[in-house]
Amino acid sequence: MLLTPDPGTGQAQLFVAASLFVVSGSLTGFLWHNRPPAKIFMGDAGSYFVGFMIAVSTLLATYAGYQQSRPHAVLAPLCAMAVPLYDMSTVLWIRWREGRSPFEGDKSHFSHRLVDLGLSKPRAVLTIYLVTFVCGLAALILGRVDVWSAGLVIGIVLCMLALINILERTGWQRRGK
């Protein structure tokens, strides 16, 4: 938000940047204690709060103006949230396909599926961090490029998610799931 000025005023979006900085700092401290073997867990209340803060920050932020030549910048939050959205949609699909409630907890999340494919827990976490980092970089770049380059950036994010999906499907087929 410091790099993406408000299109109407041209000023940096300090409030949104500060709130995201505070959330990022607290999550960095949490992740330090949550690395394998985890000592503390976030739980539903913490994850709901983090999701709420991200949603509020996304709504408060301004990515593109009406007169701006980069209307594709409004897709930046989707790029930044690509991995959590992928995880949520695939978990809902798996539960629906198996006839279970979407609100029932299980081990069908992205990290658990990577461990089932043979990755160690630390490598599964690092894989998720890497994919999230690439998608986050794409979100940062998206507001600074023209329409054709934006198509390439969004294509990179979609290719990352497709690659993960292909790897998961290949692993499932080998295991007979």
N, C-alpha and C positions, 0 to 999 in steps of 0.2 A: 504494500500500500504506500510505502514511501517512494517507490519507483513508479507507481501508477497514480498520477495526479488526477484529481477530480476534473472531468472534462469541462464542467461549467465554470469553475473558478481557477483551475490551473494549479491549485495548492495541493500539497501532499495531504493524504488522508491520515492525519496523525492519530485521531482517536481509534480508528480501526487498527492501525499499525501498532499502537501501544497495547490494545487489548489482545491482539494476536501474539505480541511479544510476551506478554504475561502468561498466556496460555501455553505458548511454546516453551517458556522457561520452566513452568511447573511440570509439563509433560516430560521434558528432558530429565529433570530430577527424578520423576517417577520411573522413567525407562531405565535409569541407572540402577535402580533397585529391583527392576522387573526382569533384568536379563537372566538367562538360564544359569543356575537354577533360581527361579523367581522367589523373592523373599516376601513381596507384597503383591496383591492383585487389585485391579481397579474396581471391578464389580459393575453392576448395572447403573448405580447412582452416578458413579464417576464417568462412565462412558456416555450416559445421557447428558450430563453436564457439558462434557467436551463437545458432543454433537450439537448441543444447543448453542454453545459459544461459536462454533464454526458456522452454524446456520445464521446466527445473528450477525456475525462479522461479514458473511457473504451478502446478507441483505442490506447492511449499512454501507458496504463498499459500492463505489461506482466504477464500472469497468469501461463503459463506452457512453458517449453522448449522442444525441440525435444528429448532430451535424458532423460527427467524427467519421473519418474514412476507415475506421477499424471496428465495425460493428461485431466482428467475430470475437472480440475481447470478452464478450459476455460468456463465452464458453470456458474461460479460464477456471472458474470454480469447478466445473465438471472435470476438467483435466486434473486439477489438484486432488479431487476426491475420487478419481477413477478406480483406484484399488479398493477403497471401502465400498464403493458402489458395485464393483464387480463381485466382491465377497458377498454382499447382501443379496444381490440378485441370484448368484449361483446357489447360495444356501437356501433361499426361498424356492428355487427351482427343484433342488434335490429333495427338500421336504415335501413339496407338492407332488412330485413324481412318485415318491414312496408312500403317499397318502397320509402323511403325518401333519400335525398342526404346525403352522409356521412359527408359532410362539413357543414351541417345545425345544429346550436346549439339547444340543448334541455335539458331536465332534465332526461336523461337516464343514467347518469354516476353512478358509484358504490355508491357514497355517497347519491345521490338522491334516488336510489333504496332501500338503507338501511332505509332511512327516510320513504319511502312509505311502508316498511314492519312493521313500528311501532316504530322504534328506534327514540329517540330524536336526534337533530343535534349533540350535544356534544357526545352522545354515539355512533353515527354513525362514527364520526371522531375518537374516541378512538378505535373503532373496526378496522378501517382501519389502524391506527397506530400499533395496536397489530399484525395484520396479516403481515404488512410490517416489523415490528421488527423481527418476527419469520423468515421471508424469508431472511432478512438481516443477521441474525445470521447463517442461513444455508449457505449463501454465504461466510461468514467468515470461517466457518468450512470446507467448501468444498475443499479448497486448502491444508488442513492438514490431510486428511484421505486417506485410500487406496480405491481401486476401489469398493469393496463391501460396505464399509461404505458410499462412495459417492452415491451409489445407494439408500441407506437408506435416506440420506440427501435430495436428489432430490425427493424421494418418500414423504418425509414430506412436502416439498413445494407443490407438486402436490396434496397431501391430504388436505392441507390448502385451496387451490384454489377449489378443488372439494367440500369441506365442505361448503364454501361460496356459490358455485353454487347450491348445494342441498338446502341450506336454502332459497336462492332467489327463486328457482323454487317452493318450497313448499309454500312460501308466495304468489307467483303469482297464483298458483292453488287455494289457498283459496280465493283470491280476484277475481278470474275469469278472469285473464288477459291472 
